[in-house]
Structure formats: structure tokens, C-alpha cells
Amino acid sequence: MEIELKQFEEYLFDPGTEKAKDHLVFPLFKKLFGNKFAKELDAADSAELFIEGKLLMELKSDSDDWRKGFNQVLHYSKKGLTFSAICVIAEKFVAVWKSSRKGTGRWGVGGSSWPSSQSAARVEVNR
């Protein structure tokens, strides 16, 4: 798994666009989840990575766009995808939110479901 973690680190520190470097993220998730995940073209509505009932991940180029990524995931949940956690990954940024409604993929806007330091594990990374 050392190679996959190095690739993931490369994604985090590469200032390129998400499309130019997304191939660096997928090997880690393939190692962790096997073939249980769907990549962008396979997942409903083009989520970057989707694991049914567990995780929906959105990639962004810039860490300032993390909220846009979170809002995209909210949109996917309205399309019927089910997941219990959201992950947004961008340059020097990783955040994971866990739903209080297990398996539904439903997220409220406002209250404790809205992204905050109390509802997320958020890391800004520096070398």
C-alpha cells in the first residue's frame, strides 16, 4: 500500500487540475475496497468515486472549492445514491463527513449536518 499512499500524497501536493491527476487517487481506494467502487463514468451523475452504502467522494483542484464539492454530493444524494460518508479531496485538503442517518445518504442543510469543524474530520496538509 506504500505506492498507493505515495500517489495519494502526490495528488494532495500537485497544483494541477483534478482531471489531470485523478488517476493518483483511485489506486488507494481500489486497494482498500477492491472492485466495490465505481469511478466517474460508472457512478451515477459522474461522482468521482462511489461505494454503495458507504462513501461518495468528490475531487476538487483547489482547496477553496471544498464546499462546492460538498454541495455536489448533496445533489447526488437527491439522485438516489446511498452512502454514509462524504469525502472531498483537493490540493492540500482532505475532509470526511459522516452522516447521522446511516445508509440514506441524506444530508440536511443547516444544523449539525452542515459541514463544520464538529461534523468533519478535515485536514489541510503541508509538507
C-alpha positions as CSV (number, residue, x, y, z in Angstrom):
1,M,0.0,0.0,0.0
2,E,3.1,2.2,0.2
3,I,2.9,3.0,-3.5
4,E,-0.8,3.9,-3.3
5,L,-0.2,6.3,-0.4
6,K,2.6,8.0,-2.2
7,Q,0.3,8.5,-5.2
8,F,-2.4,9.9,-2.9
9,E,0.2,12.3,-1.4
10,E,1.3,13.3,-4.9
11,Y,-2.4,14.2,-5.7
12,L,-2.5,16.4,-2.5
13,F,0.6,18.4,-3.4
14,D,0.2,18.6,-7.1
15,P,-1.3,22.0,-8.1
16,G,-2.7,20.6,-11.4
17,T,-6.4,20.2,-12.2
18,E,-8.4,17.3,-10.7
19,K,-8.9,15.7,-14.1
20,A,-5.2,15.7,-14.8
21,K,-4.3,14.0,-11.6
22,D,-7.4,11.9,-10.5
23,H,-5.6,8.7,-11.6
24,L,-3.4,9.2,-8.5
25,V,-6.3,8.8,-6.1
26,F,-8.1,5.7,-7.5
27,P,-5.4,3.1,-6.7
28,L,-5.6,3.7,-3.0
29,F,-9.4,3.2,-3.0
30,K,-9.1,0.1,-5.2
31,K,-6.6,-1.3,-2.7
32,L,-9.0,-0.5,0.2
33,F,-12.3,-1.6,-1.3
34,G,-11.4,-3.9,-4.2
35,N,-13.9,-3.7,-7.1
36,K,-16.7,-2.5,-4.8
37,F,-16.4,1.1,-6.0
38,A,-17.5,2.9,-9.2
39,K,-15.3,5.5,-10.8
40,E,-16.7,8.6,-12.5
41,L,-18.0,7.1,-15.7
42,D,-19.6,4.2,-13.9
43,A,-21.1,6.1,-11.0
44,A,-24.5,7.8,-11.2
45,D,-24.2,11.5,-12.1
46,S,-20.4,11.3,-12.5
47,A,-19.3,11.3,-8.9
48,E,-15.6,10.8,-8.8
49,L,-15.8,7.7,-6.7
50,F,-18.8,5.9,-5.2
51,I,-19.1,2.9,-2.9
52,E,-22.7,1.9,-2.5
53,G,-24.0,2.5,1.1
54,K,-20.6,3.7,2.3
55,L,-18.8,6.6,0.6
56,L,-19.2,9.2,-2.1
57,M,-16.0,11.1,-2.9
58,E,-15.6,14.4,-4.8
59,L,-12.3,15.7,-6.1
60,K,-11.5,19.4,-6.5
61,S,-8.5,21.1,-7.9
62,D,-8.3,23.9,-5.3
63,S,-8.8,23.5,-1.5
64,D,-11.0,26.7,-1.6
65,D,-13.6,24.6,-3.6
66,W,-14.2,22.1,-0.9
67,R,-17.7,23.5,-0.3
68,K,-18.6,23.2,-4.0
69,G,-17.6,19.5,-3.7
70,F,-19.8,19.0,-0.7
71,N,-22.7,20.7,-2.4
72,Q,-22.2,18.4,-5.4
73,V,-22.5,15.4,-3.2
74,L,-25.7,16.8,-1.7
75,H,-27.1,16.9,-5.3
76,Y,-26.0,13.3,-5.8
77,S,-27.9,12.2,-2.7
78,K,-31.1,13.6,-4.3
79,K,-30.5,11.4,-7.3
80,G,-30.9,8.2,-5.1
81,L,-27.3,7.3,-4.3
82,T,-26.9,5.9,-0.8
83,F,-23.8,6.4,1.3
84,S,-23.0,7.1,4.9
85,A,-19.9,9.3,4.4
86,I,-18.7,12.1,2.1
87,C,-15.1,12.7,1.2
88,V,-13.8,15.8,-0.5
89,I,-10.2,15.8,-1.6
90,A,-8.3,18.8,-3.1
91,E,-4.8,20.2,-3.2
92,K,-3.5,20.1,0.4
93,F,-7.0,19.3,1.7
94,V,-8.9,16.2,2.8
95,A,-12.3,16.2,4.6
96,V,-14.6,13.4,5.6
97,W,-18.2,13.8,6.9
98,K,-20.2,11.0,8.4
99,S,-24.0,11.1,8.0
100,S,-26.1,10.8,11.1
101,R,-28.7,8.9,9.0
102,K,-26.9,5.7,8.3
103,G,-27.0,4.5,4.8
104,T,-29.5,7.0,3.5
105,G,-27.1,9.5,2.0
106,R,-29.4,12.2,3.2
107,W,-27.9,15.4,4.4
108,G,-29.5,18.5,5.9
109,V,-28.5,22.0,5.1
110,G,-28.0,23.8,8.3
111,G,-27.9,22.3,11.8
112,S,-25.4,19.6,12.7
113,S,-25.4,18.1,9.2
114,W,-23.9,21.1,7.5
115,P,-20.1,21.0,7.1
116,S,-18.4,22.3,10.2
117,S,-15.4,21.5,12.3
118,Q,-17.7,19.5,14.6
119,S,-19.1,17.3,11.9
120,A,-16.0,16.6,9.8
121,A,-12.5,15.3,10.0
122,R,-10.8,18.0,8.0
123,V,-7.1,18.2,7.3
124,E,-5.1,20.8,5.5
125,V,-1.8,19.3,4.6
126,N,1.6,20.9,4.3
127,R,5.0,19.4,3.5
